[in-house]
Amino acid sequence: MSRPRPLALAGLLALVVIVLGGLPLLKGAFYVGKHEGDTMHLAELVLRMANGQWPHLDFMTPIGVLAIAPIAIFVREGFGLGHAIFYAQILVALTLFLPVMRVALSRLTGPWPYLYGAFVMLLCLALVHGEAESSVSISMHYNRWAWAVSYIVLPLAILAPLGTPRPWLDGLIVGVGMGLLVLTKVTYFAAFAPAVTVALLARRERTMLLAALIGGLGVAALTTAIAGPDFWAAYLKDLMTVAGGDARSAPGESFVDVIVAPLYMGGSLAIIAAVIFLRQAGRQVEGLALLVLMPGCFYVAYQNFGNDPQWLYLVAMLSFLLRPDYGHRNGMGWDLREALTVTGIAALCFGAPSAINLAFSPWRHLASPSEDTVPMLPRLAAHDDVLSPAQRLYTVNYKRPYDRPEDPFAPWRKYAKREDVPVLNGEELGECQIEGGITTWFEIVTDDLTNAGYAGSAILGTDLYSAYWMFGDFKPVKGAAPWYYGGLPGVENADYIVVPTCPMAFTLRSSMLKSLKEQGWSLREKHRHPLYILLEPVAP
């Protein structure tokens, strides 16, 4: 098949970046359609890093520094958070521009260099994480960015070069790419490293493997020089905390369901078929590499919210690119060119809803209504370019069991298997939860804390968020988690602890209070409001 024309390919990629990167800027602000809580979480991560703090060293998060830094760079330069997000996405796309060109020009033929390049740019620039729900969200942007890097690393490792081999260049790109995955979301590195290694060894690419090691170690050395050697131990500690907890270790379906549930089984069968047909077609190395890659693909989908199998497009591309000539048949008499064609079409069809949603998201954002929207961070005027419908931000629902002792469904409570009612200093707390109204809650609580004389304090919440400092004159708690994952990160640096009477996450409040009790912390009540209790932590 025909090789791509470099200028035509570069022009197409540039056009995708200009259009999809420029559309959000035409809107003038970032209008969030869902996942407001995730957006607030991202805001705290970015603002803390923009203020000179480092993830893992100054606050707890399992997300890598490169998931935050591109946005923090622009915030530090004075841009609002919304525009910083847009510019960061463009920066990521431009950073990957030349590596994408290298993959497309050296490994792909026919229409695939163009389709591949456009899709990787789309992963960088979309305004939704995937799935098929029509909306706009910056939530889990780092998953898209990590997939974009993976779509550079994997074809370089699995596919043999079509022209003059350049093992040092390709190996350095692979190694640096794997390093970027470690610093963006380590799940991708752990899932794909075995397949990359097996593919390079099977193709006897020793020089390329050596170059990859040098590239990866170079990323590690540079990170250590900038962040210090303690960075890695702190990063590992955060990862272990999340992996060992029950709060967010797996935010979606079970691992088995991600493979065999009705929604995902078709894609799983497609990748299995691709492995079998590639091996039967004489593509032993590529089939082996895909076989080793398969559990990693399943694991990444399992570990990501939404469980999107974004690897389906890679399966489709490999199926089409590696088809043999007509006449190659397997033991059942099937023509393997036709078999791989069907497999590729199936993979594209199963992955189409998510890809279409990604492609439409910048256009959807441009068309999103701006009336009846309000800033998500109303107390931070510099970042009033992140907006959401007022109804979503200020609608608060109160949720509680209807089978408590005084309720009509009390006799059936034993079948509900509810958690124990949390106890604070001998007092049973409300068995309730609020839904929505994140902005409202923080505005009320921070105003009351200020009026009660606690301005300037470092406040830690026993809930999903501790974003008090973004809504009032308070300090972020050093070492704390902007999004709570488990344990007691930062408690030793907190002046006070806020215990909501009705939290946003009932289980997390219970878990944190239990950890405080188990580790011997005493809590002295200092102030009380209908929405919360303020306590002073006393170390054991």
C-alpha positions as a printed NumPy array, in Angstrom:
array([[  0.   ,   0.   ,   0.   ],
       [  1.052,   3.627,  -0.504],
       [  3.252,   5.447,   1.998],
       [  1.995,   8.776,   3.38 ],
       [  3.19 ,  12.123,   2.065],
       [  4.914,  13.979,   4.929],
       [  3.597,  17.432,   4.04 ],
       [  0.043,  16.186,   3.617],
       [  0.212,  14.347,   6.93 ],
       [  1.7  ,  17.327,   8.748],
       [ -0.961,  19.567,   7.24 ],
       [ -3.753,  17.283,   8.403],
       [ -2.388,  17.091,  11.956],
       [ -1.952,  20.854,  12.073],
       [ -5.513,  21.334,  10.84 ],
       [ -6.859,  19.037,  13.577],
       [ -4.922,  20.95 ,  16.239],
       [ -6.044,  24.335,  14.922],
       [ -9.705,  23.361,  14.646],
       [-10.203,  21.199,  17.723],
       [ -7.794,  23.258,  19.829],
       [ -9.212,  26.569,  18.653],
       [-12.93 ,  25.821,  18.992],
       [-12.906,  25.998,  22.837],
       [-11.092,  29.339,  22.681],
       [-13.864,  30.768,  20.49 ],
       [-16.314,  30.056,  23.294],
       [-14.366,  32.333,  25.632],
       [-14.641,  30.115,  28.701],
       [-14.916,  26.487,  29.697],
       [-18.533,  25.402,  30.133],
       [-18.584,  22.159,  32.124],
       [-21.564,  19.909,  31.48 ],
       [-20.915,  17.199,  34.079],
       [-18.397,  15.943,  36.629],
       [-18.27 ,  19.239,  38.517],
       [-16.723,  17.461,  41.489],
       [-13.891,  16.101,  39.341],
       [-13.364,  19.599,  37.938],
       [-13.055,  21.022,  41.443],
       [-10.591,  18.269,  42.267],
       [ -8.526,  19.167,  39.199],
       [ -8.726,  22.851,  40.127],
       [ -7.209,  22.198,  43.548],
       [ -4.446,  20.031,  42.084],
       [ -3.576,  22.662,  39.495],
       [ -3.776,  25.689,  41.796],
       [ -1.63 ,  24.047,  44.439],
       [  1.007,  23.136,  41.884],
       [  0.822,  26.606,  40.333],
       [  1.549,  27.974,  43.818],
       [  4.8  ,  26.022,  43.935],
       [  3.664,  22.801,  45.593],
       [  4.534,  19.375,  44.224],
       [  2.167,  16.399,  43.969],
       [  3.084,  13.581,  46.347],
       [  5.54 ,  15.788,  48.249],
       [  3.07 ,  18.513,  49.291],
       [ -0.281,  16.853,  48.694],
       [ -1.48 ,  13.307,  48.231],
       [ -2.659,  12.09 ,  44.817],
       [ -2.107,   8.963,  42.703],
       [ -2.198,  11.09 ,  39.55 ],
       [  1.206,  11.833,  38.067],
       [  2.816,  15.253,  37.913],
       [  2.468,  15.471,  34.116],
       [ -1.306,  15.173,  34.42 ],
       [ -1.242,  18.491,  36.29 ],
       [  1.858,  20.418,  35.189],
       [  0.76 ,  21.397,  31.637],
       [ -2.268,  23.198,  33.073],
       [ -0.409,  24.595,  36.093],
       [  2.178,  26.193,  33.798],
       [ -0.448,  28.415,  32.212],
       [ -2.168,  29.211,  35.514],
       [  1.198,  30.318,  36.903],
       [  1.556,  32.609,  33.889],
       [ -1.686,  34.336,  34.838],
       [ -4.303,  32.564,  32.736],
       [ -7.642,  31.548,  34.183],
       [ -8.145,  27.851,  34.843],
       [-10.49 ,  27.389,  31.879],
       [ -8.116,  28.893,  29.355],
       [ -5.172,  27.132,  31.002],
       [ -6.925,  23.82 ,  30.322],
       [ -7.434,  24.714,  26.657],
       [ -3.826,  25.836,  26.18 ],
       [ -2.507,  22.765,  28.024],
       [ -4.367,  20.447,  25.669],
       [ -2.88 ,  22.249,  22.671],
       [  0.576,  22.042,  24.282],
       [  0.239,  18.284,  24.734],
       [ -0.861,  17.858,  21.111],
       [  2.075,  19.907,  19.831],
       [  4.499,  18.006,  22.059],
       [  3.367,  14.723,  20.529],
       [  3.197,  16.108,  16.978],
       [  6.627,  14.95 ,  15.766],
       [  6.535,  11.526,  17.489],
       [  3.136,  10.922,  15.868],
       [  4.646,  11.882,  12.528],
       [  7.475,   9.39 ,  13.096],
       [  5.057,   6.547,  13.817],
       [  2.825,   7.378,  10.857],
       [  5.678,   7.76 ,   8.37 ],
       [  7.726,   4.762,   9.489],
       [  5.112,   2.152,  10.394],
       [  1.826,   2.824,   8.588],
       [  0.522,   2.728,   5.033],
       [ -2.658,   3.487,   3.117],
       [ -5.203,   5.67 ,   4.919],
       [ -3.961,   4.652,   8.368],
       [ -1.234,   7.296,   8.83 ],
       [ -3.881,   9.985,   8.435],
       [ -6.564,   8.282,  10.526],
       [ -4.038,   7.375,  13.198],
       [ -2.527,  10.85 ,  13.413],
       [ -5.898,  12.582,  13.574],
       [ -7.077,  10.222,  16.305],
       [ -4.024,  10.775,  18.516],
       [ -4.477,  14.546,  18.198],
       [ -8.145,  14.026,  19.086],
       [ -7.153,  12.181,  22.251],
       [ -5.13 ,  15.231,  23.264],
       [ -7.794,  17.825,  22.447],
       [-11.199,  16.253,  23.233],
       [-13.437,  17.722,  25.915],
       [-14.873,  14.503,  27.28 ],
       [-13.166,  11.383,  28.598],
       [-15.017,   9.005,  26.28 ],
       [-18.075,   6.744,  26.701],
       [-21.196,   7.522,  24.682],
       [-22.992,  10.07 ,  26.875],
       [-23.259,  13.415,  25.095],
       [-21.717,  15.989,  27.393],
       [-18.665,  18.156,  28.044],
       [-16.201,  17.342,  30.8  ],
       [-12.503,  17.714,  31.578],
       [-12.706,  14.812,  34.023],
       [ -9.987,  12.193,  33.586],
       [ -8.207,  14.198,  30.888],
       [ -5.033,  12.396,  31.925],
       [ -6.475,   9.101,  30.665],
       [ -6.819,  10.596,  27.182],
       [ -3.304,  12.006,  27.326],
       [ -1.897,   8.67 ,  28.498],
       [ -3.692,   6.871,  25.656],
       [ -2.209,   9.364,  23.203],
       [  1.312,   8.554,  24.423],
       [  0.506,   4.827,  24.38 ],
       [ -0.582,   5.091,  20.75 ],
       [  2.929,   6.325,  19.964],
       [  4.843,   3.769,  22.029],
       [  2.937,   0.615,  21.083],
       [  3.081,   0.83 ,  17.253],
       [  6.797,   1.686,  17.413],
       [  7.454,  -1.388,  19.543],
       [  5.127,  -3.841,  17.798],
       [  5.529,  -2.945,  14.123],
       [  8.735,  -3.262,  12.112],
       [  9.883,  -0.112,  10.289],
       [  8.909,   0.081,   6.632],
       [ 11.864,   2.134,   5.475],
       [ 15.379,   2.658,   6.789],
       [ 15.495,   1.51 ,  10.421],
       [ 16.339,   4.192,  12.971],
       [ 16.531,   2.143,  16.175],
       [ 18.138,   4.856,  18.297],
       [ 15.472,   7.403,  17.44 ],
       [ 12.595,   4.952,  17.772],
       [ 13.998,   3.509,  20.989],
       [ 14.419,   6.934,  22.561],
       [ 10.822,   7.818,  21.65 ],
       [  9.609,   4.563,  23.23 ],
       [ 11.677,   5.093,  26.38 ],
       [ 10.696,   8.722,  26.828],
       [  7.077,   7.781,  26.14 ],
       [  7.127,   5.101,  28.829],
       [  8.647,   7.639,  31.205],
       [  5.853,  10.07 ,  30.393],
       [  3.304,   7.348,  31.204],
       [  4.906,   6.834,  34.625],
       [  4.591,  10.561,  35.31 ],
       [  1.054,  10.861,  33.934],
       [ -0.697,   7.715,  35.131],
       [  1.478,   4.8  ,  36.136],
       [ -1.268,   2.265,  35.359],
       [ -0.47 ,   2.578,  31.658],
       [  3.228,   1.946,  32.192],
       [  2.579,  -1.146,  34.317],
       [  0.021,  -2.489,  31.838],
       [  1.975,  -1.943,  28.625],
       [  5.63 ,  -2.382,  29.643],
       [  5.552,  -6.217,  29.327],
       [  4.19 ,  -6.079,  25.761],
       [  6.683,  -3.401,  24.725],
       [  9.571,  -5.449,  26.118],
       [  8.374,  -8.722,  24.568],
       [  7.811,  -7.066,  21.175],
       [ 11.307,  -5.548,  21.086],
       [ 12.939,  -8.789,  22.197],
       [ 10.93 , -10.855,  19.713],
       [ 11.957,  -8.528,  16.877],
       [ 15.559,  -8.719,  18.123],
       [ 15.651,  -4.934,  18.461],
       [ 18.458,  -4.853,  21.02 ],
       [ 19.623,  -1.392,  19.996],
       [ 16.105,  -0.053,  20.187],
       [ 15.631,  -1.68 ,  23.605],
       [ 18.878,  -0.124,  24.848],
       [ 17.814,   3.277,  23.529],
       [ 14.433,   2.86 ,  25.252],
       [ 16.164,   2.14 ,  28.549],
       [ 18.33 ,   5.223,  28.114],
       [ 15.3  ,   7.357,  27.263],
       [ 13.296,   6.103,  30.225],
       [ 16.187,   6.537,  32.642],
       [ 16.746,  10.011,  31.242],
       [ 13.174,  10.976,  32.135],
       [ 13.689,   9.546,  35.623],
       [ 16.986,  11.388,  36.082],
       [ 15.532,  14.7  ,  34.918],
       [ 12.54 ,  14.312,  37.241],
       [ 14.833,  13.5  ,  40.161],
       [ 16.993,  16.535,  39.412],
       [ 13.95 ,  18.832,  39.402],
       [ 11.792,  17.32 ,  42.163],
       [ 14.425,  15.618,  44.319],
       [ 14.952,  11.946,  45.175],
       [ 12.159,  11.976,  47.775],
       [  9.651,  12.463,  44.969],
       [  9.703,   8.801,  43.97 ],
       [  9.169,   7.445,  47.48 ],
       [  6.281,   9.875,  47.989],
       [  4.757,   8.892,  44.644],
       [  5.002,   5.203,  45.505],
       [  3.432,   5.833,  48.903],
       [  0.452,   7.564,  47.301],
       [  0.007,   4.731,  44.817],
       [  0.143,   2.127,  47.581],
       [ -2.408,   4.056,  49.635],
       [ -4.9  ,   4.037,  46.772],
       [ -4.209,   0.434,  45.777],
       [ -4.632,  -0.73 ,  49.372],
       [ -7.779,   1.247,  50.059],
       [-11.367,   0.645,  49.04 ],
       [-12.256,   4.209,  48.067],
       [-11.074,   4.462,  44.446],
       [ -8.862,   1.482,  43.611],
       [-11.314,   0.46 ,  40.88 ],
       [-13.948,   3.085,  39.991],
       [-16.075,   1.013,  37.638],
       [-16.967,  -2.553,  36.749],
       [-15.107,  -5.559,  38.123],
       [-12.112,  -6.841,  36.164],
       [-14.054,  -9.901,  34.995],
       [-17.001,  -7.776,  33.844],
       [-14.715,  -5.476,  31.866],
       [-13.825,  -8.567,  29.825],
       [-17.04 , -10.606,  29.615],
       [-19.945,  -8.285,  30.449],
       [-22.338,  -7.842,  27.498],
       [-21.165,  -4.277,  26.867],
       [-17.511,  -5.327,  26.525],
       [-17.557,  -8.946,  25.334],
       [-17.634,  -8.032,  21.643],
       [-14.43 ,  -6.018,  21.958],
       [-12.787,  -8.768,  23.984],
       [-13.599, -11.321,  21.302],
       [-12.219,  -8.947,  18.66 ],
       [ -8.785,  -8.706,  20.28 ],
       [ -8.707, -12.486,  20.86 ],
       [ -9.614, -13.057,  17.203],
       [ -6.906, -10.623,  16.114],
       [ -4.27 , -12.527,  18.091],
       [ -5.338, -15.87 ,  16.585],
       [ -5.623, -14.668,  12.997],
       [ -2.332, -12.747,  13.105],
       [ -0.503, -15.821,  14.339],
       [ -2.165, -18.001,  11.691],
       [ -1.218, -15.44 ,   9.025],
       [  2.457, -15.778,   9.928],
       [  2.625, -12.574,  11.943],
       [  4.149, -14.399,  14.882],
       [  5.821, -11.414,  16.561],
       [  2.87 ,  -9.066,  16.213],
       [  0.435, -11.755,  17.372],
       [  2.6  , -12.544,  20.384],
       [  2.944,  -8.865,  21.261],
       [ -0.829,  -8.375,  21.047],
       [ -1.362, -11.464,  23.196],
       [  0.914, -10.071,  25.912],
       [ -0.709,  -6.663,  25.513],
       [ -4.246,  -8.022,  25.939],
       [ -4.35 ,  -8.321,  29.77 ],
       [ -2.808,  -4.867,  30.031],
       [ -5.56 ,  -3.453,  27.824],
       [ -8.196,  -5.07 ,  29.998],
       [ -6.511,  -3.785,  33.161],
       [ -6.312,  -0.179,  31.97 ],
       [-10.001,  -0.256,  31.028],
       [-10.854,  -1.818,  34.403],
       [ -8.905,   0.803,  36.335],
       [-10.375,   3.805,  34.474],
       [-13.817,   5.212,  35.239],
       [-16.198,   4.355,  32.401],
       [-14.11 ,   1.31 ,  31.442],
       [-13.704,   2.584,  27.897],
       [-11.742,   0.058,  25.755],
       [ -9.749,   2.707,  23.894],
       [ -7.378,  -0.032,  22.713],
       [ -9.944,  -1.165,  20.142],
       [ -8.642,   1.288,  17.531],
       [ -5.135,  -0.156,  17.871],
       [ -6.557,  -3.655,  17.343],
       [ -8.401,  -2.438,  14.245],
       [ -5.312,  -0.746,  12.828],
       [ -3.098,  -3.8  ,  13.381],
       [ -5.74 ,  -6.066,  11.855],
       [ -5.905,  -4.027,   8.651],
       [ -2.197,  -3.249,   8.36 ],
       [ -0.997,  -6.823,   8.853],
       [ -3.411,  -8.626,   6.544],
       [ -1.764, -11.19 ,   4.258],
       [ -2.511, -11.467,   0.553],
       [ -5.633, -13.309,  -0.543],
       [ -5.235, -17.074,  -0.524],
       [ -3.708, -17.512,   2.93 ],
       [ -6.087, -19.829,   4.753],
       [ -6.163, -21.298,   8.24 ],
       [ -6.969, -24.869,   9.195],
       [-10.699, -24.173,   8.929],
       [-10.345, -22.92 ,   5.395],
       [-10.963, -19.267,   6.244],
       [ -9.198, -16.702,   4.109],
       [ -7.083, -14.837,   6.677],
       [ -7.138, -11.545,   4.819],
       [-10.91 , -11.561,   4.989],
       [-10.861, -12.78 ,   8.595],
       [ -8.615,  -9.906,   9.693],
       [-10.715,  -7.46 ,   7.693],
       [-13.834,  -8.559,   9.546],
       [-11.955,  -8.392,  12.849],
       [-10.793,  -4.844,  12.128],
       [-14.29 ,  -3.732,  11.151],
       [-15.709,  -5.281,  14.321],
       [-13.129,  -3.506,  16.49 ],
       [-13.929,  -0.174,  14.837],
       [-17.65 ,  -0.687,  15.325],
       [-17.316,  -1.592,  19.004],
       [-15.101,   1.444,  19.599],
       [-17.089,   3.886,  17.442],
       [-19.439,   5.351,  20.114],
       [-16.564,   6.537,  22.282],
       [-14.522,   7.856,  19.339],
       [-17.503,   9.753,  17.94 ],
       [-18.174,  11.254,  21.361],
       [-14.562,  12.414,  21.598],
       [-14.709,  13.984,  18.136],
       [-17.989,  15.799,  18.757],
       [-17.045,  17.164,  22.186],
       [-15.251,  20.393,  21.094],
       [-18.154,  21.178,  18.745],
       [-20.642,  20.342,  21.472],
       [-18.813,  22.705,  23.813],
       [-18.982,  25.489,  21.231],
       [-22.738,  25.004,  20.943],
       [-23.37 ,  24.657,  24.681],
       [-25.691,  27.335,  26.13 ],
       [-24.009,  30.043,  28.179],
       [-27.113,  31.521,  29.776],
       [-27.97 ,  30.495,  33.335],
       [-24.362,  29.481,  33.982],
       [-22.248,  30.598,  36.931],
       [-18.559,  30.266,  37.847],
       [-17.663,  27.011,  39.563],
       [-15.152,  28.856,  41.762],
       [-17.06 ,  32.042,  42.642],
       [-14.564,  33.092,  45.319],
       [-11.611,  32.976,  42.895],
       [-12.245,  35.794,  40.413],
       [ -9.119,  34.96 ,  38.404],
       [-10.651,  31.616,  37.489],
       [-14.173,  32.665,  36.602],
       [-13.696,  31.173,  33.13 ],
       [-14.86 ,  27.74 ,  34.331],
       [-18.653,  27.759,  34.376],
       [-21.494,  25.314,  34.799],
       [-25.292,  25.544,  34.785],
       [-26.42 ,  27.158,  38.026],
       [-29.002,  24.427,  38.475],
       [-26.271,  21.781,  38.63 ],
       [-24.097,  23.732,  41.062],
       [-26.79 ,  24.932,  43.44 ],
       [-29.312,  22.109,  43.485],
       [-28.842,  20.19 ,  46.728],
       [-30.617,  16.934,  47.527],
       [-30.795,  15.319,  50.937],
       [-30.538,  11.533,  50.976],
       [-31.014,   9.251,  53.973],
       [-32.166,   5.7  ,  54.73 ],
       [-35.89 ,   5.251,  55.23 ],
       [-35.517,   2.243,  57.468],
       [-34.274,   3.817,  60.69 ],
       [-36.003,   2.786,  63.961],
       [-38.661,   5.506,  63.657],
       [-39.383,   4.824,  59.976],
       [-42.092,   2.576,  58.466],
       [-39.499,   0.34 ,  56.764],
       [-37.504,  -0.286,  59.948],
       [-38.454,  -4.016,  60.18 ],
       [-36.689,  -4.673,  56.886],
       [-33.448,  -2.82 ,  57.69 ],
       [-31.618,  -6.078,  58.39 ],
       [-31.846,  -6.976,  54.698],
       [-30.272,  -3.686,  53.567],
       [-26.86 ,  -4.542,  55.078],
       [-26.132,  -0.918,  55.897],
       [-22.908,   0.366,  57.364],
       [-22.689,   1.027,  61.079],
       [-23.78 ,   4.5  ,  62.096],
       [-20.595,   6.569,  62.584],
       [-19.871,   7.812,  66.096],
       [-17.972,  10.994,  66.993],
       [-16.971,  11.452,  70.648],
       [-19.818,   9.189,  71.714],
       [-22.392,  10.945,  69.528],
       [-24.061,   9.16 ,  66.645],
       [-23.813,  11.205,  63.469],
       [-26.501,  11.592,  60.885],
       [-27.063,   8.609,  58.63 ],
       [-27.434,  10.814,  55.585],
       [-25.739,  12.21 ,  52.533],
       [-26.1  ,  15.28 ,  50.334],
       [-26.051,  15.141,  46.546],
       [-25.031,  18.132,  44.46 ],
       [-24.483,  21.646,  45.715],
       [-20.729,  21.368,  46.191],
       [-20.209,  25.079,  45.611],
       [-23.121,  25.989,  47.885],
       [-21.828,  23.824,  50.701],
       [-18.349,  25.309,  50.679],
       [-19.674,  28.871,  50.478],
       [-21.893,  28.397,  53.55 ],
       [-19.29 ,  26.562,  55.602],
       [-16.356,  28.858,  54.822],
       [-18.468,  31.943,  55.585],
       [-19.501,  30.474,  58.933],
       [-15.937,  29.455,  59.784],
       [-14.762,  32.978,  58.986],
       [-17.476,  34.581,  61.131],
       [-16.567,  32.201,  63.965],
       [-12.952,  33.445,  63.905],
       [-11.163,  30.543,  62.216],
       [ -9.917,  32.373,  59.106],
       [ -6.298,  31.644,  58.293],
       [ -6.473,  28.07 ,  59.589],
       [ -5.553,  24.893,  57.754],
       [ -8.838,  22.975,  57.531],
       [ -9.087,  19.257,  56.755],
       [-12.43 ,  17.711,  55.821],
       [-13.642,  14.196,  56.579],
       [-15.264,  13.957,  53.177],
       [-14.373,  13.713,  49.519],
       [-12.923,  17.242,  49.326],
       [-11.051,  19.688,  51.552],
       [-11.262,  22.708,  49.255],
       [-11.95 ,  25.28 ,  51.988],
       [ -8.963,  27.4  ,  50.956],
       [-10.486,  27.937,  47.489],
       [-13.622,  29.496,  49.027],
       [-12.261,  31.558,  51.922],
       [ -9.22 ,  32.819,  53.774],
       [ -7.863,  29.413,  54.739],
       [ -4.674,  27.458,  54.074],
       [ -4.411,  24.185,  52.187],
       [ -3.303,  21.344,  54.449],
       [  0.2  ,  20.205,  53.572],
       [  0.211,  16.509,  52.67 ],
       [ -3.577,  16.245,  52.468],
       [ -5.458,  14.761,  49.507],
       [ -7.535,  17.128,  47.331],
       [ -9.614,  14.003,  46.602],
       [ -9.732,  11.638,  49.57 ],
       [ -8.575,   8.075,  48.794],
       [ -8.046,   6.621,  52.247],
       [ -5.873,   6.822,  55.356],
       [ -5.138,  10.109,  57.105],
       [ -2.93 ,  12.095,  54.726],
       [ -1.97 ,  15.483,  56.145],
       [ -3.828,  15.173,  59.445],
       [ -0.693,  16.097,  61.412],
       [ -0.606,  19.454,  59.582],
       [ -4.277,  20.344,  60.063],
       [ -5.257,  23.025,  62.567],
       [ -8.852,  21.846,  62.561],
       [-10.988,  19.069,  61.126],
       [-14.472,  19.58 ,  59.688],
       [-16.874,  16.678,  60.103],
       [-20.003,  17.227,  57.941],
       [-23.264,  16.25 ,  59.575],
       [-24.352,  14.999,  56.158],
       [-21.322,  14.394,  53.935],
       [-21.1  ,  14.085,  50.187],
       [-19.618,  10.61 ,  50.647],
       [-21.019,   8.778,  53.675],
       [-18.554,   5.891,  53.395],
       [-15.515,   8.175,  53.248],
       [-16.554,  10.115,  56.341],
       [-16.979,   6.857,  58.236],
       [-13.64 ,   5.556,  56.96 ],
       [-11.73 ,   8.663,  58.026],
       [-13.32 ,   8.809,  61.476],
       [-12.503,   5.139,  61.943],
       [ -8.865,   5.751,  60.966],
       [ -8.629,   8.666,  63.414],
       [ -9.906,   6.477,  66.223],
       [ -7.673,   3.535,  65.341],
       [ -4.573,   5.722,  65.264],
       [ -5.365,   7.278,  68.608],
       [ -6.24 ,  10.829,  67.588],
       [ -8.489,  12.806,  69.942],
       [-10.953,  15.348,  68.56 ],
       [-11.9  ,  18.367,  70.676],
       [-15.069,  20.091,  69.553],
       [-14.57 ,  23.807,  68.948],
       [-17.601,  24.93 ,  66.958],
       [-20.876,  23.552,  65.654],
       [-23.159,  24.441,  62.759],
       [-26.167,  22.569,  61.331],
       [-23.972,  21.481,  58.404],
       [-20.781,  20.539,  60.252],
       [-18.819,  20.109,  63.446],
       [-15.386,  21.739,  63.803],
       [-12.86 ,  19.839,  65.884],
       [ -9.247,  20.306,  66.908],
       [ -7.134,  17.161,  66.33 ],
       [ -4.865,  16.104,  69.181],
       [ -2.076,  13.692,  68.261],
       [ -1.827,  10.406,  70.189]])
